[in-house]
Amino acid sequence: MAYRDFSLAQVIKSFDLKEGFANLFPAVKALSLSAWLKTTLDISLKLAFSSSSEKARSEFIISPILLELSQKNPDRLAVFSGERLDVDESKGLKGECDFLLAKGPLSLSLQQPFIAVIEAKRNDIREGLGQCVAQMLGMSEFNQREGFEGLHYLYGCVTTGEDWQFLRLEPATLSLTLDSQRYYLSNLDQILGIFQTIIDEAF
C-alpha cells in the first residue's frame, strides 16, 4: 500500500484520526497576482483545459501558482515536485508526492515539509483526500524522524486546477480538519492568500 491507495475513510480508520470541519481561513487576506503569473496563466489555461490529463493541469496550472509563491517567499519556501516520501512502508506511508512545500531555501534534500498539494484524480476532489491526508501523516513522521520541530499544524490541498480544497492536521492530537469552504481558480488571489497565511504561520 502507498499514499495513492488510501481513501479518506481508510486513512481516518487506519490512523485513528479525529475528523472535523471548520472554516480554516475566515479572514484571509487576498494576495495580488504578479504580472508574470497573469501572463503565464493566460497562455497555460488554454493548454490545460484543452487536455483531459492530470499531468497537463499540473504543468500548466498548479506549477506556475506554486512557483509564484516561491518567488514571493525567497529563501523561505522550497517547492518539490515528484519527490518520494518513504517514511514507513508498514503503514503505507510511502510513494511519490505530486508537490511538497517545505521550509526553504531550496536544497537538494527535503527540509521540513509542511504543505502537500495533490492533483485530484479523475477530476474528483474527494478521490484525492485520502492520498492527501496520508501524505500529511508522512510529512509528520518525516519531520519527527529528522528532528524538525516548531510546526503546530501541517496542511494539505487537493486541487483539480479549478477547484481547491484545503485540509489541516494537528499531529500532536491526530486531529484532521477539512475546510468547510472550497475555493476556485476564479478567486486565485484568495488561494494565494491562503497559501501565504500557511507559510507565514510556519515561520
N, C-alpha and C positions, 0 to 999 in steps of 0.2 A: 504494500500500500504506500502511496505517496500523497503529497499535498493535493494534487488534482483529483484524487479519488474520493475525497471526503465530501459528503453532503453536509448541509448545515445541521441537520438532526444528528448525523453520525458524530460530528466533531463535538457538539454540545454534550452528547451522551458519553463519548469516549474520554473526555477530559473533565467531566462533571462541572461544566460551566454554568454560571448563573446568568440567565439571559434576560434582557430588558430592552425597552425602547425609551428614547428621550430625544428632545431637540438639542443636539450636541453643540450647535453653533447659533444660539438665538440672537446674538448681536454682532455677527461677523462683519468686519469692515471690508468692503469690496476693494479689490486691487486692480488698478488700471493695467490694461494690456499695453505692451510696448509696440512701437511701430513695426518692429521685426515680426512679432507674433501675429499681428493683424495681417500683414502681408503674406506670411507663411501659410496661415490658415485659409486665406482667400484662395490660395492655389491648392493646398493639400486637401481641403474638404471635398473639392470636386473629385479628386482622385480616390479619396476614401469611400465616398458614397456611390461611386461608380463600380465599386468592388464589394462583394459579399464576404470577403475573407477577414478573419480576425487580425491577421498579420497586417493588412492594409490599414485597418483602424489604428493599430498600434504604431505603425511607422508614420502615418500621415496626420493623426490627431493627437494621440497621447504623448508621443515622444516630444513634439515641439512644446507642448504645455509644460512638461517636466523640465525641459531644457530652459524654458523661460524662468522657472522657479530657481534653477541652479544659478542663472545669471543674476537674479535679484538677491541671491544669498551667497555671494562669493566667499569661499573658504569656510562656509558653514554647512553646505549641503552637497552630498555626493549622490549621483544617480547611477544605479547599476541596472543593466538590462540583461536578462537571461542568466543571472547569477545562480549558481547552485547553493542551496542552504541545507546541507545534510547534517542534521544535529542528533537525531535519534531514530534509527531505522526501525527499531522495535515498536515505536509508537506511530510510525508512518510519517514522521516529521523529516521528510527528505524530498528532494526534487528541485527542479528548476523554477525560478521565480520570474514572472513577467518583468516587474520592476521593483526594486528596493530603493528606498530613500534613506540615506544614512548620514550620520554626522560627518561633515567634511573636514578638511579639503579632500578632494578626490585622491584616492590612492589605489595601489594595485590590489590591496586586500580590503575586505569588508570591515568597516568600523562602526559599531553601534547602530544597526538599522532600527528605524522607528516608524516607518510607514511602508506598507506593502500595497502595491497597486496591481490589480488583476484585470485582465481583459475578459469581459463576460463571454462565456461560451454560448454559441448559438444565439447571440444577441439577447440573452436572458440573464438579467442581473441576479436572480435568485440562484441560478445554477452555479454562479461563481462565489457565492457567500461561504460555502463550506471550505473551499480551497483557500479563500482569503483568511478566514479565521485560523485555519491550520498553519498558514504561513506566519500569522501574528504570534501564534504559540511557538513556532520555530524561532522567530526573532527573539522572543523572550528567553528561551533556553540558550540560544547562542550568546546573547548578552550576558546572561548569568554565568555561563561557562567561561567566557572571555574576561570576566571581571568588570564589565561595563555597568556602571551604576548611574543613578540620578534620574531615570525616566519613570515617572509615576504611571504614565499611560503609554500604550502603543496603539497605532492606528492602522486601519486598512481602508481601501477603497476599491469597489468593483465598478467598472465602467464599460459601457458599450461604445464609448466615444461621444455619444449624445447624452446618455443618462449616467449620473454619478451617484453612487450610494456609499456613504461613509460608515465606518464602524470604529468602536473604541474598546480596547481590552485593558483591564486593570490586573496585571499579573499577580499582584500580592493577594488578591481576593478571588481570582478567576472569574471576575465579573465582565461579561460581554454586553455592550450596549450598541444597538443598531440605531442609527439616526432615524428619527421619525420623519424627517424631511428628505426628499430626493431632489437633486439639483440637475440642471440641464445646461447643455452647451450654449444655449441662447443667453444664459447668465454666467458666462465664463469668468467675469470679474468677481462674482461671488465664489466660484470654485477656487480661483486663485487665492482669494481672501481666506478661505478655509484652510487651504494648504499652508499659507503663511502663518495663520494662527497656530497651527500644529507645530510648525518649525520654530516659531518664537517660544512656544511652551517648552520645547525640548532644550532650549538654551536659557 
